[in-house]
Amino acid sequence: MTDFERKVYRIIFNMTRFGKNPSMEQLKRKTRKDEHAIRDAVKNLMRERMLKWDKEKEKWMF
């Protein structure tokens, strides 16, 4: 896991702990990266099974 992936993971983890799913705009503001970089990081985290999107509950699973 790269430093950037760790940062994205921690942002998603901390926000979902309080019942909020971070939007792309919030992730862009907090990481200061573009959408493409954020999507790549999330895809890698999902590939490594660190993150999973629950479609029924519409929230992230860890």
Number of C-alpha atoms within 10 A of each C-alpha: 12 10 8 14 18 14 16 21 18 12 17 20 18 14 12 15 10 8 9 13 17 16 10 13 11 12 18 16 11 12 15 10 12 13 13 8 14 19 13 12 20 19 15 16 19 14 11 11 11 13 18 16 12 10 8 6 8 9 14 16 13 11
